[in-house]
Amino acid sequence: MLGSLSDLLWRERDLLESLRYRLEVEHLLLAAGRTELLPLAVREVDDVLADIRTAELARAIEVAAAAAALGLADGASLLDLATAAPAPWDGILLEHRLAFLTLTTEIATVAETNRDFLMASHHATQETLMSLHESVDVYDERGGTSRGMADAHLVDKSL
């Protein structure tokens, strides 16, 4: 029973590492301005999140069975299971717990960085669009400057 729980925990750890990787790829695309590839990266993140939700359900079932076998109440945490489990399972479950804590912290950090990057890009795009409505000084056909019409713009297409 604890062996099958450990197998599920390994699978979930693999999925979390995959999520961290995909979020890092998303971040690199954002930083490089490769926004045309961003929908694919977002779809890959969504796919792994769906797999994680499925794995969490399987883990919840296995944790409930392990908790019952160890005489623990429903809703026992991984730490509770590790504390009640015999050797070597106590150490194995503690290692899984530590890995989950580390991975979730890393994932939260990358996700927050991506969110901040997207918000900054969004604000910059809004400011650029708002500035397009203002008239600007432009060069006329003789090389002099004049107040341009609202249709004279310089737009950075990399946004």
GROMACS elastic network, one bead per residue, 0.5 to 0.9 nm:
[ bonds ]
;  ai    aj funct       b0    kb
    1     4     6  0.53327   500
    1     5     6  0.63622   500
    1     6     6  0.86975   500
    1    62     6  0.78755   500
    1    65     6  0.78016   500
    1    66     6  0.63753   500
    1    69     6  0.84112   500
    2     6     6  0.60576   500
    2     7     6  0.85811   500
    2    62     6  0.85008   500
    2    63     6  0.87724   500
    2    66     6  0.64946   500
    2    85     6  0.84071   500
    2    89     6  0.70200   500
    2    93     6  0.88406   500
    3     6     6  0.50446   500
    3     7     6  0.62458   500
    3     8     6  0.87343   500
    3    89     6  0.81926   500
    4     8     6  0.62948   500
    4     9     6  0.86062   500
    4    62     6  0.77035   500
    5     8     6  0.51241   500
    5     9     6  0.61837   500
    5    10     6  0.86504   500
    5    59     6  0.69467   500
    5    62     6  0.58056   500
    5    63     6  0.68943   500
    5    66     6  0.77165   500
    6    10     6  0.61469   500
    6    11     6  0.86271   500
    6    89     6  0.85951   500
    6    92     6  0.76826   500
    6    93     6  0.71948   500
    6    96     6  0.79779   500
    7    10     6  0.51037   500
    7    11     6  0.63421   500
    7    12     6  0.87370   500
    8    11     6  0.50191   500
    8    12     6  0.61997   500
    8    13     6  0.85762   500
    8    55     6  0.73396   500
    8    56     6  0.89129   500
    8    58     6  0.75144   500
    8    59     6  0.62478   500
    8    62     6  0.82734   500
    9    12     6  0.50106   500
    9    13     6  0.60707   500
    9    14     6  0.85719   500
    9    55     6  0.85913   500
    9    59     6  0.71861   500
    9    93     6  0.87418   500
    9    96     6  0.68221   500
   10    13     6  0.50317   500
   10    14     6  0.62273   500
   10    15     6  0.86830   500
   10    96     6  0.76782   500
   11    14     6  0.51170   500
   11    15     6  0.63457   500
   11    16     6  0.87577   500
   11    55     6  0.75989   500
   12    16     6  0.61910   500
   12    17     6  0.86169   500
   12    51     6  0.87979   500
   12    52     6  0.65738   500
   12    55     6  0.60943   500
   12    56     6  0.74958   500
   12    59     6  0.84518   500
   12   100     6  0.88729   500
   13    16     6  0.50211   500
   13    17     6  0.61623   500
   13    18     6  0.85134   500
   13    96     6  0.79984   500
   13    99     6  0.74884   500
   13   100     6  0.68472   500
   13   103     6  0.79778   500
   14    17     6  0.51170   500
   14    18     6  0.61679   500
   14    19     6  0.86408   500
   15    19     6  0.61582   500
   15    20     6  0.86437   500
   15    48     6  0.66937   500
   15    49     6  0.83039   500
   15    51     6  0.73625   500
   15    52     6  0.62605   500
   15    55     6  0.86155   500
   16    20     6  0.61837   500
   16    21     6  0.85765   500
   16    48     6  0.82354   500
   16    49     6  0.86647   500
   16    52     6  0.74098   500
   16   100     6  0.82042   500
   16   103     6  0.66804   500
   16   104     6  0.76606   500
   16   107     6  0.79913   500
   17    20     6  0.50303   500
   17    21     6  0.61833   500
   17    22     6  0.86217   500
   17   103     6  0.70066   500
   17   107     6  0.86028   500
   18    21     6  0.50453   500
   18    22     6  0.61395   500
   18    23     6  0.85748   500
   18    45     6  0.87335   500
   18    48     6  0.72258   500
   19    22     6  0.50869   500
   19    23     6  0.60985   500
   19    24     6  0.85242   500
   19    44     6  0.86008   500
   19    45     6  0.62673   500
   19    48     6  0.61472   500
   19    49     6  0.72824   500
   19    52     6  0.89115   500
   19   107     6  0.74503   500
   20    23     6  0.51606   500
   20    24     6  0.61908   500
   20    25     6  0.87239   500
   20    45     6  0.89848   500
   20   103     6  0.76547   500
   20   104     6  0.87263   500
   20   106     6  0.72505   500
   20   107     6  0.53275   500
   20   108     6  0.89603   500
   20   110     6  0.75039   500
   20   111     6  0.86692   500
   21    24     6  0.50350   500
   21    25     6  0.62756   500
   21    26     6  0.86326   500
   21   107     6  0.89464   500
   22    25     6  0.50074   500
   22    26     6  0.61695   500
   22    27     6  0.85966   500
   22    41     6  0.68672   500
   22    42     6  0.84089   500
   22    44     6  0.68920   500
   22    45     6  0.59518   500
   22    48     6  0.86269   500
   23    27     6  0.61477   500
   23    28     6  0.86604   500
   23    41     6  0.79488   500
   23    42     6  0.84313   500
   23    45     6  0.68375   500
   23   107     6  0.75978   500
   23   110     6  0.64963   500
   23   111     6  0.66408   500
   23   114     6  0.78597   500
   24    28     6  0.62088   500
   24    29     6  0.86219   500
   24   110     6  0.67470   500
   24   111     6  0.86291   500
   24   114     6  0.86926   500
   25    28     6  0.50726   500
   25    29     6  0.62046   500
   25    30     6  0.86040   500
   25    41     6  0.71328   500
   26    29     6  0.51626   500
   26    30     6  0.62452   500
   26    31     6  0.86700   500
   26    37     6  0.87779   500
   26    38     6  0.66478   500
   26    41     6  0.56141   500
   26    42     6  0.71753   500
   26    45     6  0.85834   500
   26   114     6  0.75806   500
   27    30     6  0.50539   500
   27    31     6  0.60897   500
   27    32     6  0.85159   500
   27   110     6  0.76259   500
   27   111     6  0.85401   500
   27   113     6  0.77765   500
   27   114     6  0.57097   500
   27   117     6  0.82371   500
   28    31     6  0.50427   500
   28    32     6  0.60047   500
   28    33     6  0.84593   500
   28    34     6  0.84571   500
   29    32     6  0.51273   500
   29    33     6  0.60607   500
   29    34     6  0.50135   500
   29    35     6  0.65898   500
   29    36     6  0.89153   500
   29    37     6  0.71750   500
   29    38     6  0.66871   500
   29    41     6  0.84192   500
   30    33     6  0.51266   500
   30    34     6  0.61651   500
   30    35     6  0.63804   500
   30    38     6  0.74979   500
   30   114     6  0.77466   500
   30   117     6  0.73754   500
   30   118     6  0.77664   500
   31    34     6  0.77481   500
   31   117     6  0.80171   500
   32    35     6  0.82863   500
   33    36     6  0.85097   500
   33   158     6  0.66604   500
   33   159     6  0.72988   500
   34    37     6  0.59129   500
   34    38     6  0.69852   500
   34   158     6  0.82029   500
   35    39     6  0.78431   500
   35   158     6  0.82449   500
   35   159     6  0.78623   500
   36    39     6  0.70798   500
   36    40     6  0.85339   500
   37    40     6  0.56092   500
   37    41     6  0.66032   500
   37    42     6  0.89281   500
   38    41     6  0.50296   500
   38    42     6  0.60829   500
   38    43     6  0.85259   500
   39    42     6  0.50747   500
   39    43     6  0.60910   500
   39    44     6  0.86279   500
   40    43     6  0.50688   500
   40    44     6  0.62529   500
   40    45     6  0.87377   500
   41    44     6  0.51022   500
   41    45     6  0.63207   500
   41    46     6  0.86856   500
   42    45     6  0.50710   500
   42    46     6  0.61980   500
   42    47     6  0.86262   500
   43    46     6  0.50097   500
   43    47     6  0.61344   500
   43    48     6  0.87658   500
   44    47     6  0.50195   500
   44    48     6  0.63473   500
   44    49     6  0.85853   500
   45    48     6  0.53525   500
   45    49     6  0.61604   500
   45    50     6  0.87337   500
   46    49     6  0.50240   500
   46    50     6  0.62829   500
   46    51     6  0.87710   500
   47    50     6  0.52197   500
   47    51     6  0.64678   500
   47    52     6  0.87703   500
   48    52     6  0.61382   500
   48    53     6  0.86830   500
   49    53     6  0.62714   500
   49    54     6  0.87350   500
   50    53     6  0.51688   500
   50    54     6  0.64424   500
   50    55     6  0.87371   500
   51    54     6  0.51505   500
   51    55     6  0.62037   500
   51    56     6  0.86248   500
   52    56     6  0.60337   500
   52    57     6  0.86716   500
   53    56     6  0.50456   500
   53    57     6  0.64343   500
   53    58     6  0.88660   500
   54    57     6  0.52852   500
   54    58     6  0.65333   500
   54    59     6  0.87317   500
   55    58     6  0.51106   500
   55    59     6  0.60794   500
   55    60     6  0.85915   500
   56    60     6  0.60566   500
   56    61     6  0.86994   500
   57    60     6  0.51067   500
   57    61     6  0.64724   500
   57    62     6  0.87699   500
   58    61     6  0.53025   500
   58    62     6  0.63334   500
   58    63     6  0.86361   500
   59    62     6  0.50288   500
   59    63     6  0.58827   500
   59    64     6  0.84426   500
   60    63     6  0.50915   500
   60    64     6  0.61385   500
   60    65     6  0.86826   500
   60    75     6  0.87988   500
   61    64     6  0.52448   500
   61    65     6  0.64164   500
   61    66     6  0.87546   500
   62    65     6  0.51153   500
   62    66     6  0.61235   500
   62    67     6  0.84916   500
   63    66     6  0.50104   500
   63    67     6  0.59014   500
   63    68     6  0.84757   500
   63    74     6  0.88144   500
   63    75     6  0.82847   500
   63    76     6  0.75603   500
   63    77     6  0.81506   500
   63    78     6  0.79041   500
   63    81     6  0.81474   500
   64    67     6  0.50987   500
   64    68     6  0.61945   500
   64    69     6  0.86348   500
   64    72     6  0.88784   500
   64    73     6  0.85116   500
   64    74     6  0.61848   500
   64    75     6  0.70890   500
   64    76     6  0.75185   500
   65    68     6  0.51787   500
   65    69     6  0.62132   500
   65    70     6  0.86757   500
   66    69     6  0.50102   500
   66    70     6  0.61453   500
   66    71     6  0.85407   500
   66    72     6  0.83797   500
   66    81     6  0.75590   500
   67    70     6  0.51064   500
   67    71     6  0.60774   500
   67    73     6  0.65482   500
   67    74     6  0.67981   500
   67    75     6  0.81372   500
   67    76     6  0.63259   500
   67    77     6  0.87849   500
   67    80     6  0.84579   500
   67    81     6  0.64895   500
   67    84     6  0.88066   500
   68    71     6  0.50204   500
   68    72     6  0.56055   500
   68    73     6  0.68623   500
   68    74     6  0.74044   500
   69    72     6  0.75770   500
   70    81     6  0.75930   500
   70    84     6  0.65394   500
   70    85     6  0.69690   500
   71    84     6  0.84831   500
   72    75     6  0.85303   500
   72    76     6  0.65277   500
   72    80     6  0.79568   500
   72    81     6  0.78538   500
   72    84     6  0.80938   500
   73    76     6  0.60227   500
   76    79     6  0.79890   500
   76    80     6  0.57250   500
   76    81     6  0.67161   500
   77    81     6  0.63233   500
   77    82     6  0.86128   500
   78    81     6  0.50284   500
   78    82     6  0.61063   500
   78    83     6  0.85489   500
   78    93     6  0.68773   500
   78    94     6  0.76665   500
   78    96     6  0.84646   500
   78    97     6  0.64998   500
   79    82     6  0.50217   500
   79    83     6  0.60808   500
   79    84     6  0.86183   500
   79    90     6  0.89374   500
   79    93     6  0.75888   500
   79    94     6  0.67553   500
   79    97     6  0.70915   500
   80    83     6  0.51565   500
   80    84     6  0.62832   500
   80    85     6  0.85345   500
   81    84     6  0.51946   500
   81    85     6  0.58146   500
   81    90     6  0.75807   500
   81    93     6  0.74751   500
   81    94     6  0.89610   500
   82    85     6  0.51253   500
   82    86     6  0.81126   500
   82    89     6  0.69054   500
   82    91     6  0.70293   500
   82    92     6  0.78771   500
   82    93     6  0.52466   500
   82    94     6  0.59099   500
   82    97     6  0.88514   500
   83    86     6  0.82932   500
   83    90     6  0.62177   500
   83    93     6  0.88806   500
   83    94     6  0.85087   500
   84    90     6  0.73212   500
   85    88     6  0.81359   500
   85    89     6  0.58330   500
   85    90     6  0.50172   500
   85    91     6  0.88139   500
   85    93     6  0.84483   500
   86    89     6  0.57709   500
   86    90     6  0.58181   500
   86    91     6  0.89279   500
   87    90     6  0.53702   500
   87    91     6  0.68744   500
   87    92     6  0.85492   500
   88    91     6  0.56839   500
   88    92     6  0.64450   500
   88    93     6  0.88324   500
   89    93     6  0.59039   500
   89    94     6  0.83472   500
   90    93     6  0.53532   500
   90    94     6  0.61983   500
   90    95     6  0.86939   500
   91    94     6  0.50366   500
   91    95     6  0.61449   500
   91    96     6  0.86684   500
   92    95     6  0.51137   500
   92    96     6  0.63442   500
   92    97     6  0.86942   500
   93    96     6  0.50166   500
   93    97     6  0.61546   500
   93    98     6  0.86658   500
   94    98     6  0.61891   500
   94    99     6  0.85730   500
   95    98     6  0.51526   500
   95    99     6  0.61608   500
   95   100     6  0.86107   500
   96    99     6  0.50801   500
   96   100     6  0.61473   500
   96   101     6  0.86571   500
   97   100     6  0.51094   500
   97   101     6  0.62456   500
   97   102     6  0.86608   500
   98   101     6  0.51183   500
   98   102     6  0.61831   500
   98   103     6  0.85737   500
   99   102     6  0.51154   500
   99   103     6  0.60029   500
   99   104     6  0.84630   500
  100   103     6  0.51486   500
  100   104     6  0.59466   500
  100   105     6  0.84313   500
  101   104     6  0.53770   500
  101   105     6  0.62112   500
  101   106     6  0.87014   500
  102   105     6  0.52811   500
  102   106     6  0.62693   500
  102   107     6  0.86503   500
  103   106     6  0.50981   500
  103   107     6  0.60171   500
  103   108     6  0.84920   500
  104   107     6  0.50193   500
  104   108     6  0.60080   500
  104   109     6  0.85320   500
  105   108     6  0.51635   500
  105   109     6  0.62321   500
  105   110     6  0.88040   500
  106   109     6  0.51322   500
  106   110     6  0.63228   500
  106   111     6  0.85659   500
  107   110     6  0.52674   500
  107   111     6  0.59967   500
  107   112     6  0.84640   500
  108   111     6  0.51120   500
  108   112     6  0.60154   500
  108   113     6  0.85288   500
  109   112     6  0.51952   500
  109   113     6  0.61752   500
  109   114     6  0.86542   500
  110   113     6  0.50164   500
  110   114     6  0.61409   500
  110   115     6  0.85414   500
  111   114     6  0.50855   500
  111   115     6  0.61095   500
  111   116     6  0.86164   500
  112   116     6  0.61026   500
  112   117     6  0.84921   500
  113   116     6  0.51142   500
  113   117     6  0.61072   500
  113   118     6  0.86067   500
  114   118     6  0.61137   500
  114   119     6  0.85450   500
  115   118     6  0.51374   500
  115   119     6  0.61393   500
  115   120     6  0.86238   500
  116   119     6  0.50731   500
  116   120     6  0.61345   500
  116   121     6  0.85581   500
  117   120     6  0.51822   500
  117   121     6  0.61842   500
  117   122     6  0.85331   500
  118   121     6  0.50323   500
  118   122     6  0.59794   500
  118   123     6  0.85817   500
  119   123     6  0.61373   500
  119   124     6  0.85380   500
  120   123     6  0.51623   500
  120   124     6  0.61399   500
  120   125     6  0.85715   500
  121   124     6  0.50678   500
  121   125     6  0.60895   500
  121   126     6  0.85715   500
  121   159     6  0.77732   500
  122   125     6  0.51244   500
  122   126     6  0.62000   500
  122   127     6  0.86865   500
  123   126     6  0.50372   500
  123   127     6  0.61773   500
  123   128     6  0.85692   500
  124   127     6  0.51291   500
  124   128     6  0.61479   500
  124   129     6  0.86231   500
  124   159     6  0.87686   500
  125   128     6  0.50438   500
  125   129     6  0.61295   500
  125   130     6  0.85455   500
  125   159     6  0.69891   500
  126   129     6  0.51199   500
  126   130     6  0.60927   500
  126   131     6  0.85701   500
  127   130     6  0.50830   500
  127   131     6  0.61349   500
  127   132     6  0.87729   500
  128   131     6  0.51355   500
  128   132     6  0.65002   500
  128   155     6  0.80658   500
  128   156     6  0.89239   500
  129   132     6  0.52598   500
  129   133     6  0.74420   500
  130   133     6  0.58633   500
  130   134     6  0.76579   500
  131   134     6  0.54670   500
  131   135     6  0.84206   500
  132   135     6  0.76220   500
  132   136     6  0.88562   500
  132   150     6  0.69293   500
  132   151     6  0.81114   500
  132   152     6  0.84521   500
  132   153     6  0.65683   500
  132   154     6  0.85283   500
  132   155     6  0.86475   500
  133   150     6  0.58765   500
  133   151     6  0.84421   500
  134   149     6  0.84540   500
  134   150     6  0.62997   500
  135   147     6  0.66099   500
  135   148     6  0.55638   500
  135   149     6  0.55838   500
  135   150     6  0.51839   500
  135   151     6  0.83610   500
  135   152     6  0.78888   500
  135   153     6  0.88590   500
  136   146     6  0.82788   500
  136   147     6  0.57508   500
  136   148     6  0.52328   500
  136   149     6  0.73091   500
  136   150     6  0.77310   500
  136   152     6  0.76642   500
  136   153     6  0.81088   500
  137   145     6  0.60485   500
  137   146     6  0.54198   500
  137   148     6  0.54504   500
  137   149     6  0.88615   500
  138   144     6  0.81056   500
  138   145     6  0.53458   500
  138   146     6  0.55776   500
  138   147     6  0.62713   500
  138   148     6  0.54244   500
  138   149     6  0.88079   500
  138   152     6  0.75569   500
  138   153     6  0.89727   500
  139   142     6  0.76981   500
  139   143     6  0.54259   500
  139   144     6  0.53498   500
  139   146     6  0.62780   500
  139   147     6  0.86822   500
  139   148     6  0.82456   500
  140   143     6  0.53667   500
  140   144     6  0.55112   500
  140   145     6  0.59837   500
  140   146     6  0.65447   500
  140   148     6  0.87369   500
  141   144     6  0.74972   500
  142   145     6  0.87429   500
  145   148     6  0.85714   500
  148   151     6  0.77791   500
  148   152     6  0.61469   500
  148   153     6  0.88973   500
  149   152     6  0.58134   500
  149   153     6  0.89116   500
  150   153     6  0.74737   500
  155   158     6  0.88500   500
  155   159     6  0.89200   500
  156   159     6  0.62773   500
